[in-house]
């Protein structure tokens, strides 16, 4: 039988990497960084734009530069206040950049978590993925997260990969931190 806090999960796939408002992101960055040269480099990265097939060079008005090394860091800076709000509510969250799950004890708690996150996301100018954001009973259904499929208190390789593929670098290296907290229900923030 699954542990009570693992029975229901609200799974969220955020579009924050693509929708982060630059002005709010800059304000959060300035709270932590005062070095003008570092701020200038981050600003250049935000304004770099993207090269799209058949469209040519497109300016970046919102979001973080897709595929840039700094994008996960910027998404983490922007979503850090959400981490603290979730912990204050007493929920266990596992997040990898802008994809995350919240482990809940009941369907009602999962509904409350979904509504709270939906309100926070909208207030911060972000969007949740309309079809991938959902509530899952992990004993009956499953969900994929960080390349693993979770169902009934067990994890197995997801996305069509074999067990051997998941033992190879980089899959094992990237997934290990997130899987630890999913397996043990930890979400420790100071």
N, C-alpha and C positions, 0 to 999 in steps of 0.2 A: 504494500500500500504506500502511496506517495505521502511524503511528509505534508502536514496541513498547509504550510506556507508555500508549497509548491503546486498545489492542485489547480490554481487558476493563475494565468498570466495575461496581463495586458501587453500585447506585443506592438511596438511602435516602429515604423520606418518613417523617419523624418525626412523632409526635403530641405533641411536647414542648410546643407552645404550649398544649395542652389538659391536659397531665398533669404539668407541672413542680410538684414539691412546694414549697409556699410557704416552709416553714421552711428548706429548703436554699437556695432562691433568696435569701431574706433574708440568710442567712449570707454568701453570695457578694457580695451588694450591700454589706454592711457592711465587707467587706474593702477596698472601693474608695471608699465614700462615708461621711463622718462627719458631714455637716451634718444635724442633726436635722429641719429643715424639709423637706429633700429626701427624707429617709427617710419622713417622715410622708405626703408626697404619693404616693410609690410604694406605701406601705402602703394608702392609700385606694384607689388604682387596683387593687390586687390584690383588695381586698374589695368592689369596686364591684358585682359580680354582672352578670348579663345578663338581658335581657328576652326571653323565649322565647314564641313564638306559642302560644296555648292553655294555657300553663303560668304565664304572668305572670312576675314578678320572681324569678329564681333566684340564690341566693348562689353565690359562686365559692369553692370549697373547694381546688381545684388549678388549675394552669395560669395563663396570663396572660389579661388581658381581651381577648376577641376583637374585632378591629377598632380597638383603641385604638392611638394613635400610639406609645405606649411599649412595646407588646408585642414588636416585633422586637428592640428594645434588650435587653429582659429575657431573651428567648430566646438572644440572642447572649452575654450575660453567663453564662447557665447552661451553654451549650455550648462556651465558650472552653476549658475543660480538655480536652474531646474534640479540639479543633483541635490542641492541643499534643501529645496522645498520638499522633494520626495522623502528625504531622510527625516525631516521634521514631521511629516505625516506618519512616519513609522513603517513605510513600505520598503521592501528590498528591491533595489534596481540594479541591473547590469547593463552597462552602456558601452558601446564601441563607437566612438565619434558621434554620429547622429542616428545610429540604430540602437534601440534599447528595448528591454523588457522590464516589467515590474511584476514581481512575484507576489501574489495575493493569497489570502486564506479563504476567500469566498467569492462568489459571483458578484455579490453586492460591493465588496471591497474593490474588485477589479473594475466595476462600473464607476465607482467614485474616483479611482485612479485615472481612468480614461477621461472622465469629465474634467478633473483638475489639470491634467496635462493638456487637454484640448484648449482649456481657457488660457493657460500659461503660454502655450505656443501661439495662439491668436494674438494675445496681448503683446507678444514680442515680435510680431510681424513674420512669423514662420508658418509653414504648412505641414500637416501630417499627411502621409501618403493615404489617399482615400480608400484604396482596396487592401493594402497590406496591414493597416492598423486595425487590430481586432482583439477580442477577448477569447482566450483558448482555455478549455478545461484540459489540462495536461494528462489526465488519466484516460480520457476518451479520444482526444484529438492530439495532434502534435504540431510543432512549429519548427522552422529552420532558423538558426541564429549562428553566425560566425562559422558557417560551413558545416554545422552539425544539426542533426534532427533530434529534437527532444520530445519524448512521449512516454508517459507512464513511469516517470522517475528515472528513465534511462536515456543515455545519449548514444547516437550512432552517426556514422558519417552521413551528411546530407548532400544535396545538390548533385546526386548521382556519382559521388566519389566513393572509391572503395576504402576499406579500413587501412590498407597499405598506403594509399595516397595520403591519408591524414597523418600517418606516422612520419612522412617525409617533410623536410624543410621546404617551403616556409609555412605550410599549414599548421604544423604542430607549434611552431614558434609564435605565430600570430594569434592562434586561438587559445593558448594555454592560460593567459591571465583572465580572460572572460569566462572560460570554462570553470576555473577554480571557484569563482563567485557564484556561478550557476549551480555547481554541484553542492556547495556548502551554504548557500544562501547569505553570503557576506556582502555587505555594502558599507564599508567603514569610511566615513568622512569625518574629519575633525571640525 
